[in-house]
Amino acid sequence: MGAWGHKFNENDEAGDFYDLLIGSKDAAKILEGTLRRGSPHEIRAAARFLVIIRSYVQSARLFDEHLTRAVAALKDILGDKEWIDAWDDPPAAKRELKKELAALNKSVE
């Protein structure tokens, strides 16, 4: 089906990422690999996962590394004009990415 909306979870790749993460015995490794080499949809799903679990994390150093990597990855996606322009409504896609980046940045503070 692909993507049916502009939000981080409105695509098949986000669902596949969450399935992989939940089925994994090493979520940190899955997150790291996704933030380094994932598709834009997977990276957005991983970034949102980090925002959601922020208040529950005990291992701050590793989590902070993932947050830093996620912020950089979302900024890269936001700067990818070709990816943004591929959407049916590029301004809406850009707005959603900016919201995701703001939520992630708030988690860093």
mmCIF file of the C-alpha atoms, coordinates in Angstrom:
data_MODEL
# 
_entry.id   MODEL 
# 
loop_
_atom_site.group_PDB 
_atom_site.id 
_atom_site.type_symbol 
_atom_site.label_atom_id 
_atom_site.label_alt_id 
_atom_site.label_comp_id 
_atom_site.label_asym_id 
_atom_site.label_entity_id 
_atom_site.label_seq_id 
_atom_site.pdbx_PDB_ins_code 
_atom_site.Cartn_x 
_atom_site.Cartn_y 
_atom_site.Cartn_z 
_atom_site.occupancy 
_atom_site.B_iso_or_equiv 
_atom_site.pdbx_formal_charge 
_atom_site.auth_seq_id 
_atom_site.auth_comp_id 
_atom_site.auth_asym_id 
_atom_site.auth_atom_id 
_atom_site.pdbx_PDB_model_num 
ATOM 1   C CA . MET A 1 1   ? 0.000  0.000  0.000  1.00 0.00 ? 1   MET A CA 1 
ATOM 2   C CA . GLY A 1 2   ? 2.902  2.403  0.638  1.00 0.00 ? 2   GLY A CA 1 
ATOM 3   C CA . ALA A 1 3   ? 2.168  5.749  2.255  1.00 0.00 ? 3   ALA A CA 1 
ATOM 4   C CA . TRP A 1 4   ? -1.380 6.942  2.751  1.00 0.00 ? 4   TRP A CA 1 
ATOM 5   C CA . GLY A 1 5   ? -0.616 10.091 4.719  1.00 0.00 ? 5   GLY A CA 1 
ATOM 6   C CA . HIS A 1 6   ? 2.115  12.518 5.695  1.00 0.00 ? 6   HIS A CA 1 
ATOM 7   C CA . LYS A 1 7   ? 2.470  11.495 9.337  1.00 0.00 ? 7   LYS A CA 1 
ATOM 8   C CA . PHE A 1 8   ? 5.306  9.314  10.613 1.00 0.00 ? 8   PHE A CA 1 
ATOM 9   C CA . ASN A 1 9   ? 3.072  6.268  11.053 1.00 0.00 ? 9   ASN A CA 1 
ATOM 10  C CA . GLU A 1 10  ? 0.954  6.528  7.912  1.00 0.00 ? 10  GLU A CA 1 
ATOM 11  C CA . ASN A 1 11  ? 2.971  4.113  5.793  1.00 0.00 ? 11  ASN A CA 1 
ATOM 12  C CA . ASP A 1 12  ? 3.756  0.424  5.550  1.00 0.00 ? 12  ASP A CA 1 
ATOM 13  C CA . GLU A 1 13  ? 7.461  0.831  6.286  1.00 0.00 ? 13  GLU A CA 1 
ATOM 14  C CA . ALA A 1 14  ? 6.733  2.302  9.723  1.00 0.00 ? 14  ALA A CA 1 
ATOM 15  C CA . GLY A 1 15  ? 4.558  -0.716 10.527 1.00 0.00 ? 15  GLY A CA 1 
ATOM 16  C CA . ASP A 1 16  ? 7.280  -3.068 9.342  1.00 0.00 ? 16  ASP A CA 1 
ATOM 17  C CA . PHE A 1 17  ? 9.842  -1.221 11.475 1.00 0.00 ? 17  PHE A CA 1 
ATOM 18  C CA . TYR A 1 18  ? 7.681  -1.535 14.603 1.00 0.00 ? 18  TYR A CA 1 
ATOM 19  C CA . ASP A 1 19  ? 7.113  -5.243 13.911 1.00 0.00 ? 19  ASP A CA 1 
ATOM 20  C CA . LEU A 1 20  ? 10.876 -5.760 13.595 1.00 0.00 ? 20  LEU A CA 1 
ATOM 21  C CA . LEU A 1 21  ? 11.580 -3.764 16.751 1.00 0.00 ? 21  LEU A CA 1 
ATOM 22  C CA . ILE A 1 22  ? 8.997  -5.596 18.849 1.00 0.00 ? 22  ILE A CA 1 
ATOM 23  C CA . GLY A 1 23  ? 10.204 -8.987 17.615 1.00 0.00 ? 23  GLY A CA 1 
ATOM 24  C CA . SER A 1 24  ? 13.844 -8.190 18.330 1.00 0.00 ? 24  SER A CA 1 
ATOM 25  C CA . LYS A 1 25  ? 15.898 -9.155 21.360 1.00 0.00 ? 25  LYS A CA 1 
ATOM 26  C CA . ASP A 1 26  ? 18.150 -6.136 20.743 1.00 0.00 ? 26  ASP A CA 1 
ATOM 27  C CA . ALA A 1 27  ? 16.037 -3.040 20.169 1.00 0.00 ? 27  ALA A CA 1 
ATOM 28  C CA . ALA A 1 28  ? 19.065 -0.749 20.553 1.00 0.00 ? 28  ALA A CA 1 
ATOM 29  C CA . LYS A 1 29  ? 20.792 -2.470 17.641 1.00 0.00 ? 29  LYS A CA 1 
ATOM 30  C CA . ILE A 1 30  ? 17.663 -2.239 15.480 1.00 0.00 ? 30  ILE A CA 1 
ATOM 31  C CA . LEU A 1 31  ? 17.307 1.476  16.304 1.00 0.00 ? 31  LEU A CA 1 
ATOM 32  C CA . GLU A 1 32  ? 20.949 2.189  15.527 1.00 0.00 ? 32  GLU A CA 1 
ATOM 33  C CA . GLY A 1 33  ? 20.821 0.344  12.208 1.00 0.00 ? 33  GLY A CA 1 
ATOM 34  C CA . THR A 1 34  ? 17.583 2.034  11.212 1.00 0.00 ? 34  THR A CA 1 
ATOM 35  C CA . LEU A 1 35  ? 18.834 5.514  12.088 1.00 0.00 ? 35  LEU A CA 1 
ATOM 36  C CA . ARG A 1 36  ? 22.019 4.878  10.075 1.00 0.00 ? 36  ARG A CA 1 
ATOM 37  C CA . ARG A 1 37  ? 20.667 3.044  7.042  1.00 0.00 ? 37  ARG A CA 1 
ATOM 38  C CA . GLY A 1 38  ? 16.868 3.068  7.157  1.00 0.00 ? 38  GLY A CA 1 
ATOM 39  C CA . SER A 1 39  ? 14.508 4.563  4.637  1.00 0.00 ? 39  SER A CA 1 
ATOM 40  C CA . PRO A 1 40  ? 13.031 7.969  5.469  1.00 0.00 ? 40  PRO A CA 1 
ATOM 41  C CA . HIS A 1 41  ? 9.803  6.274  6.622  1.00 0.00 ? 41  HIS A CA 1 
ATOM 42  C CA . GLU A 1 42  ? 11.709 3.879  8.897  1.00 0.00 ? 42  GLU A CA 1 
ATOM 43  C CA . ILE A 1 43  ? 13.829 6.711  10.320 1.00 0.00 ? 43  ILE A CA 1 
ATOM 44  C CA . ARG A 1 44  ? 10.732 8.747  11.091 1.00 0.00 ? 44  ARG A CA 1 
ATOM 45  C CA . ALA A 1 45  ? 9.162  5.758  12.875 1.00 0.00 ? 45  ALA A CA 1 
ATOM 46  C CA . ALA A 1 46  ? 12.361 5.181  14.871 1.00 0.00 ? 46  ALA A CA 1 
ATOM 47  C CA . ALA A 1 47  ? 12.538 8.857  15.842 1.00 0.00 ? 47  ALA A CA 1 
ATOM 48  C CA . ARG A 1 48  ? 8.950  8.807  17.080 1.00 0.00 ? 48  ARG A CA 1 
ATOM 49  C CA . PHE A 1 49  ? 9.651  5.647  19.071 1.00 0.00 ? 49  PHE A CA 1 
ATOM 50  C CA . LEU A 1 50  ? 12.472 7.502  20.828 1.00 0.00 ? 50  LEU A CA 1 
ATOM 51  C CA . VAL A 1 51  ? 10.152 10.404 21.670 1.00 0.00 ? 51  VAL A CA 1 
ATOM 52  C CA . ILE A 1 52  ? 7.580  8.017  23.125 1.00 0.00 ? 52  ILE A CA 1 
ATOM 53  C CA . ILE A 1 53  ? 9.961  6.038  25.347 1.00 0.00 ? 53  ILE A CA 1 
ATOM 54  C CA . ARG A 1 54  ? 12.080 8.988  26.518 1.00 0.00 ? 54  ARG A CA 1 
ATOM 55  C CA . SER A 1 55  ? 10.642 9.111  30.047 1.00 0.00 ? 55  SER A CA 1 
ATOM 56  C CA . TYR A 1 56  ? 11.187 5.375  30.584 1.00 0.00 ? 56  TYR A CA 1 
ATOM 57  C CA . VAL A 1 57  ? 14.834 5.084  29.564 1.00 0.00 ? 57  VAL A CA 1 
ATOM 58  C CA . GLN A 1 58  ? 17.455 4.111  32.134 1.00 0.00 ? 58  GLN A CA 1 
ATOM 59  C CA . SER A 1 59  ? 20.571 3.972  29.914 1.00 0.00 ? 59  SER A CA 1 
ATOM 60  C CA . ALA A 1 60  ? 20.948 7.683  29.154 1.00 0.00 ? 60  ALA A CA 1 
ATOM 61  C CA . ARG A 1 61  ? 24.235 7.528  27.220 1.00 0.00 ? 61  ARG A CA 1 
ATOM 62  C CA . LEU A 1 62  ? 23.057 5.058  24.598 1.00 0.00 ? 62  LEU A CA 1 
ATOM 63  C CA . PHE A 1 63  ? 19.663 6.737  24.353 1.00 0.00 ? 63  PHE A CA 1 
ATOM 64  C CA . ASP A 1 64  ? 21.257 10.152 23.882 1.00 0.00 ? 64  ASP A CA 1 
ATOM 65  C CA . GLU A 1 65  ? 23.391 8.744  21.063 1.00 0.00 ? 65  GLU A CA 1 
ATOM 66  C CA . HIS A 1 66  ? 20.235 7.497  19.358 1.00 0.00 ? 66  HIS A CA 1 
ATOM 67  C CA . LEU A 1 67  ? 18.508 10.858 19.870 1.00 0.00 ? 67  LEU A CA 1 
ATOM 68  C CA . THR A 1 68  ? 21.443 12.734 18.375 1.00 0.00 ? 68  THR A CA 1 
ATOM 69  C CA . ARG A 1 69  ? 21.513 10.396 15.397 1.00 0.00 ? 69  ARG A CA 1 
ATOM 70  C CA . ALA A 1 70  ? 17.728 10.694 14.948 1.00 0.00 ? 70  ALA A CA 1 
ATOM 71  C CA . VAL A 1 71  ? 17.851 14.508 14.947 1.00 0.00 ? 71  VAL A CA 1 
ATOM 72  C CA . ALA A 1 72  ? 20.567 14.463 12.285 1.00 0.00 ? 72  ALA A CA 1 
ATOM 73  C CA . ALA A 1 73  ? 18.652 11.895 10.199 1.00 0.00 ? 73  ALA A CA 1 
ATOM 74  C CA . LEU A 1 74  ? 15.410 13.895 10.307 1.00 0.00 ? 74  LEU A CA 1 
ATOM 75  C CA . LYS A 1 75  ? 17.288 17.050 9.309  1.00 0.00 ? 75  LYS A CA 1 
ATOM 76  C CA . ASP A 1 76  ? 18.736 15.130 6.343  1.00 0.00 ? 76  ASP A CA 1 
ATOM 77  C CA . ILE A 1 77  ? 15.254 14.013 5.290  1.00 0.00 ? 77  ILE A CA 1 
ATOM 78  C CA . LEU A 1 78  ? 13.934 17.557 5.679  1.00 0.00 ? 78  LEU A CA 1 
ATOM 79  C CA . GLY A 1 79  ? 16.726 18.758 3.379  1.00 0.00 ? 79  GLY A CA 1 
ATOM 80  C CA . ASP A 1 80  ? 16.044 16.065 0.779  1.00 0.00 ? 80  ASP A CA 1 
ATOM 81  C CA . LYS A 1 81  ? 14.110 18.135 -1.762 1.00 0.00 ? 81  LYS A CA 1 
ATOM 82  C CA . GLU A 1 82  ? 13.580 15.147 -4.049 1.00 0.00 ? 82  GLU A CA 1 
ATOM 83  C CA . TRP A 1 83  ? 11.941 13.129 -1.244 1.00 0.00 ? 83  TRP A CA 1 
ATOM 84  C CA . ILE A 1 84  ? 9.787  16.062 -0.126 1.00 0.00 ? 84  ILE A CA 1 
ATOM 85  C CA . ASP A 1 85  ? 8.716  16.905 -3.680 1.00 0.00 ? 85  ASP A CA 1 
ATOM 86  C CA . ALA A 1 86  ? 7.649  13.300 -4.327 1.00 0.00 ? 86  ALA A CA 1 
ATOM 87  C CA . TRP A 1 87  ? 4.649  13.794 -2.024 1.00 0.00 ? 87  TRP A CA 1 
ATOM 88  C CA . ASP A 1 88  ? 1.269  14.855 -3.398 1.00 0.00 ? 88  ASP A CA 1 
ATOM 89  C CA . ASP A 1 89  ? 1.363  17.810 -0.982 1.00 0.00 ? 89  ASP A CA 1 
ATOM 90  C CA . PRO A 1 90  ? 5.030  18.695 -0.315 1.00 0.00 ? 90  PRO A CA 1 
ATOM 91  C CA . PRO A 1 91  ? 4.244  21.542 2.128  1.00 0.00 ? 91  PRO A CA 1 
ATOM 92  C CA . ALA A 1 92  ? 2.152  19.168 4.283  1.00 0.00 ? 92  ALA A CA 1 
ATOM 93  C CA . ALA A 1 93  ? 4.934  16.572 4.265  1.00 0.00 ? 93  ALA A CA 1 
ATOM 94  C CA . LYS A 1 94  ? 7.434  19.233 5.288  1.00 0.00 ? 94  LYS A CA 1 
ATOM 95  C CA . ARG A 1 95  ? 5.163  20.469 8.100  1.00 0.00 ? 95  ARG A CA 1 
ATOM 96  C CA . GLU A 1 96  ? 4.871  16.940 9.501  1.00 0.00 ? 96  GLU A CA 1 
ATOM 97  C CA . LEU A 1 97  ? 8.642  16.464 9.397  1.00 0.00 ? 97  LEU A CA 1 
ATOM 98  C CA . LYS A 1 98  ? 9.135  19.756 11.219 1.00 0.00 ? 98  LYS A CA 1 
ATOM 99  C CA . LYS A 1 99  ? 6.669  18.626 13.913 1.00 0.00 ? 99  LYS A CA 1 
ATOM 100 C CA . GLU A 1 100 ? 8.584  15.366 14.297 1.00 0.00 ? 100 GLU A CA 1 
ATOM 101 C CA . LEU A 1 101 ? 11.880 17.212 14.566 1.00 0.00 ? 101 LEU A CA 1 
ATOM 102 C CA . ALA A 1 102 ? 10.433 19.594 17.169 1.00 0.00 ? 102 ALA A CA 1 
ATOM 103 C CA . ALA A 1 103 ? 9.156  16.675 19.263 1.00 0.00 ? 103 ALA A CA 1 
ATOM 104 C CA . LEU A 1 104 ? 12.544 14.986 19.026 1.00 0.00 ? 104 LEU A CA 1 
ATOM 105 C CA . ASN A 1 105 ? 14.380 18.173 19.941 1.00 0.00 ? 105 ASN A CA 1 
ATOM 106 C CA . LYS A 1 106 ? 12.094 18.564 22.956 1.00 0.00 ? 106 LYS A CA 1 
ATOM 107 C CA . SER A 1 107 ? 13.151 15.069 24.070 1.00 0.00 ? 107 SER A CA 1 
ATOM 108 C CA . VAL A 1 108 ? 16.793 16.126 23.882 1.00 0.00 ? 108 VAL A CA 1 
ATOM 109 C CA . GLU A 1 109 ? 16.257 19.010 26.310 1.00 0.00 ? 109 GLU A CA 1 
# 
